[in-house]
């Protein structure tokens, strides 16, 4: 049903919509969702996964080297 809504827009409404869509992001004035707890979490919350993966790969390599002796 939303498709019919977009088709019935006047050219002025469509132009206004395109202006709003093409505006750059305003990082100084956060949108309401960005104030929620999940949005404020650090992007690197899974940073522990990389060292764990590296350690696991190293242990597997050591295991295969020891088993091949």
N, C-alpha and C positions, 0 to 999 in steps of 0.2 A: 504494500500500500504506500510505502514511502516513495516509491518510484513515481507514482502518479502525482504525489505532492510536489516533487521536484520539476515535473514536466509542466505543471500549471503555474510556475513562477513567472512573473513578468521579467522583462530583460533588466529592469532596474534592480529587482530583488536578486536576480542571478548575479549581477555585477557586484552588488554588496556582499553576497556570499563569497564570491571569488576574492574580494579584497580581504575579508576576514580570514579566509583560509591561507592566503599568501603572506599574512603578517608574520614577522619573525617572533620567536618565542620570547615572552617577557619573563625573565628569570628573577627580576626584582619583586614582582607581585605574583606570588604563588597561587596556583589554582587550588580550590578547596581540597581535592584529593591528595595533593602533595603535602598537605598538613597532617595527613593521617600517619599513624605509626609505621605502617608498612612502607610508605613512600619515603620516610625519613631514614630507614635503615641503610647502613653503608652498603655500597655496591659490592664490596669485597667480603661479604659475610660468609662466603664459602672458600675463603683464602686458605684454610687449613687443608683443603682437598688436594691442592697441588703438591705440597711436601709429602703428604701421605701417599699419593700416587707414585712419586719419584722413589720413595723408600720401598714401596712394594715392588716396583720394577727392579730396583737394585737387589733386593732379596731374591727375586726369582732368577736373575742373572747369576748371582752367587751360587744359588742352589744348583743350576744347570752346570756351572763350571766345576763345582765340587763333585757332582754325580758323574761327570765325564772323565774324571781322573782315574 
